[in-house]
Amino acid sequence: MSSTLPAPILPESFASVEGVKPLLHLYTAGTPNGRKPSILLEELHAAYPESKELVYDVYSLKFSDNDQKKPEFLKINPNGRIPALVDDNVAGGHNVWESASILLWLTEKYDKENKFWFDKAEDKSDALSWIFFAHGGVGPMQGQANHFFRYAPEKIPYGIKRYQDETSRLYSVLEDRLSDPKSGGWLAGGKYSVADINVFPWVNGHTWAGVETTPFPALEKWLEAINARPAVKKGLNVPPSPAPPKNKEEEEKRAEEARAWIMKGVEEKK
Ligand SMILES: N[C@@H](CCC(=O)N[C@@H](CS)C(=O)NCC(=O)O)C(=O)O
């Protein structure tokens, strides 16, 4: 096992461009939190195709190698979790960590025309409410649903039900918002924004947590609309992801592989 991090790779969007020098460096993995910044980076690149500042490369960290706990990475994110971003467009470099914080940094610095953000204070405030709601609610609760449903060494029905029910309740809050005709089908300001990007990869991964979206038609419509965006398709494949499991056996095999490193991490923290 190497003590250094994997070498960075250029995402598809920049692979064929000559002489690019990435100044944004994304440290990530194929998880819901890990996909948020790659989706926004792809959206920003599509919206501002001439901007050289938006060229980024990707350090695809391997949890099975505990890359996220290596000293080199802990200098960037002291919490030892992905995602993190180093912005070398700023003199001396600037480190950003926590997925929602990365989205807000990228918006503040590079979304000059507020294509994914807002001019009006009320819209910004609404977007922040939905961002905090997802960051403190949907992410942690669905993360725990994943853990108890997929990875825990014992099946604890109480834990599974508690976190699945809570995730489902949070989805019902999203549903109420998205089904309100005044919302235009988006979380804030009547348009697709960082507020949507911040929670989308979690809801998109609902099957892994064993949570249904069928009771929530407006949420399903929202999922479909976001999944149809070309930049989202690209962002979901940074770093490149394997095809979804085809059947229950494949699902269990994936969970088993992840269970090994997750439980190793739990043991080491004791
Ligand atoms: N609140 C953090 C959560 C980050 C997080 O939990 N990342 C997970 C992947 S989604 C991770 O790095 N897990 C590896 C570990 O726990 O060692 C954020 O939104 O960035």
The ligand as a Gaussian input file, in Angstrom:
#p B3LYP/6-31G(d) Opt

LIG

0 1
 N      -19.884000      16.598000       5.937000
 C      -18.873000      16.085000       5.051000
 C      -18.942000      14.589000       5.009000
 C      -17.799000      13.989000       4.251000
 C      -17.842000      12.453000       4.273000
 O      -18.425000      11.859000       5.187000
 N      -17.207000      11.840000       3.288000
 C      -17.175000      10.398000       3.218000
 C      -17.566000       9.912000       1.835000
 S      -19.204000      10.457000       1.395000
 C      -15.762000       9.911000       3.502000
 O      -14.792000      10.570000       3.192000
 N      -15.647000       8.715000       4.096000
 C      -14.375000       8.111000       4.381000
 C      -14.139000       7.886000       5.845000
 O      -15.086000       8.012000       6.629000
 O      -13.011000       7.573000       6.202000
 C      -19.057000      16.706000       3.658000
 O      -20.201000      17.001000       3.295000
 O      -18.048000      16.897000       2.949000

